[in-house]
Amino acid sequence: MSALKGKPDAQTRYQNILKKQAQELQECRTRTWPQVQAIWLRLYPCDIQPGIIDQIMDRIVNRGYNQVYLEVFYDGQALLPVKANPTVWPSVIRTPGAEKADLLATAIQKGRQRGLKVYAWMFTTNFGYTYAQRRDRESAIARNGKGQTSLYVVDNGSQVFIDPYNLQAKRDYYQLVKEILRRRPDGLLLDYVRYPRQAGSDSIATKVSDLWLFSPAIQEALFKRAQNYKGLDLIRRFLSKGFVGAGDIAEVDKLYPQEGEPLWQGRIPSPAQKSILPASDRQPLLQWELWQLAVAHAMQGILDFVTIASYPAKQQGIPTGVVFFPDGNQTVGQGYDSRLQPWDRFPTSLQWHPMAYGNCGNVSCIVTQVQRVLSMAKPGTQIIPALAGKWGESISNRPSLEAQMQALRKFSPQLKGVSHFAYSWQYPENDNDRKFCRTR
């Protein structure tokens, strides 16, 4: 502590220890699987007190971690100084007198001193409650067919998912990413790249009103996928009613007699349909294809948003990763997981960070989740599973981190590294003290 209080001799000794530890850490991780061992960390306003970040980073190094995934955008707040925050979100640190405090820049610098790589971890399509409070951003908020925003369907009431096709939302997020990258983190991690997770029977999307297709931009983009008037008319009817009947199809045929089959992107009618069959015969297939179009369109919004969000980092040569649930892309019968997270189509140029958070009391469900990702990933994809847990003890119906790591060891050639969620689980007392500015 005397080093942190500015005593010159103590400071020099402390710096020498840091250098030595950084070297030892590098040698240890080079020799020992996994080569990347990372921890997820959230900082609080109280962490601006002198020496706090040093203590956190020392703890992290002492546990053998060589990367830190630092949360820089969460719950509608950005880890940027008040004085240097041109984004639409408030700063995490709003303490009077601390307007210039740059915790992100400090954490990157303190981490690097110790041989740690510091990644910036951001919520992506979940913009937070503060965004929903802006009247000028109302049309950017995603809505389902019941007219609800995610505030009404997600338990904790702080998650606000946006329409990924909305231009204003894209601009707002792009500006935020650029500001974060000004601090030159070692990497960027995009989390919440999906739609809201719903509860109970709503956790499976089975009809068009379950989808987040009812805000202006996403609808406009869907209508543009039509390739003739029949196609456009049927898409509009399907969206407004949730189905198309034989009567709708017959009516559309009458309205546009000069056109053949209804067409939209990706629809190739079979040659047998050249002489148009009666509407009642065509109805089941057309309705099924309209449902597939709606789901694919929603998913494409997520993929396009990832491309935009990762572009500034790509330009600067900063590695980017996507964080996802291994079961977020599942189909269930004719329905889809309500999160509509098309991770199997994320670019392989990005790191993949599957959250293997299975909690079945043993390692089997965790291993299954990692296996699922490995089986769907193209060769060469960098896969770094995230595990939830604590060293030396089980927690929340999950085995200890040692047991989880041992179970993943057999996949070691295919896994670039492993990360642990979270610092707050490993040091709950320290996390709480820092949250409420308590000193011990």
Sequence and secondary structure as in RCSB ss.txt:
>XXXX:A:sequence
MSALKGKPDAQTRYQNILKKQAQELQECRTRTWPQVQAIWLRLYPCDIQPGIIDQIMDRIVNRGYNQVYLEVFYD
GQALLPVKANPTVWPSVIRTPGAEKADLLATAIQKGRQRGLKVYAWMFTTNFGYTYAQRRDRESAIARNGKGQTS
LYVVDNGSQVFIDPYNLQAKRDYYQLVKEILRRRPDGLLLDYVRYPRQAGSDSIATKVSDLWLFSPAIQEALFKR
AQNYKGLDLIRRFLSKGFVGAGDIAEVDKLYPQEGEPLWQGRIPSPAQKSILPASDRQPLLQWELWQLAVAHAMQ
GILDFVTIASYPAKQQGIPTGVVFFPDGNQTVGQGYDSRLQPWDRFPTSLQWHPMAYGNCGNVSCIVTQVQRVLS
MAKPGTQIIPALAGKWGESISNRPSLEAQMQALRKFSPQLKGVSHFAYSWQYPENDNDRKFCRTR
>XXXX:A:secstr
 TTTTT HHHHHHHHHHHHHHHHHHHHHHHHSS SEEEEEE   GGGGSTTHHHHHHHHHHHTT  EEEEEEEET
TEESS GGG  SSS BS   TT TT  HHHHHHHHHHHTT EEEEEEE SB  HHHHT GGGGGGB   TTS  G
GGTSTTS   BB TT HHHHHHHHHHHHHHHTT  SEEEEE  S     GGGGEE SGGGSS  SHHHHHHHHTT
B SHHHHHHHHHHHHHSS  HHHHHHHHHH TT  S  BTT    GGGSS   HHHHHHHHHHHHHHHHHHHHHH
HHHHHHHHHHHHHHHHT  EEEEE TTTT EETTEEETT   GGGS TTSEEEEEE   SSSSHHHHHHHHHHHH
HS TT  B  EEE BTTB BTTB  HHHHHHHHGGGGGGBSEEEEE HHHH HHHHHHHHTT   
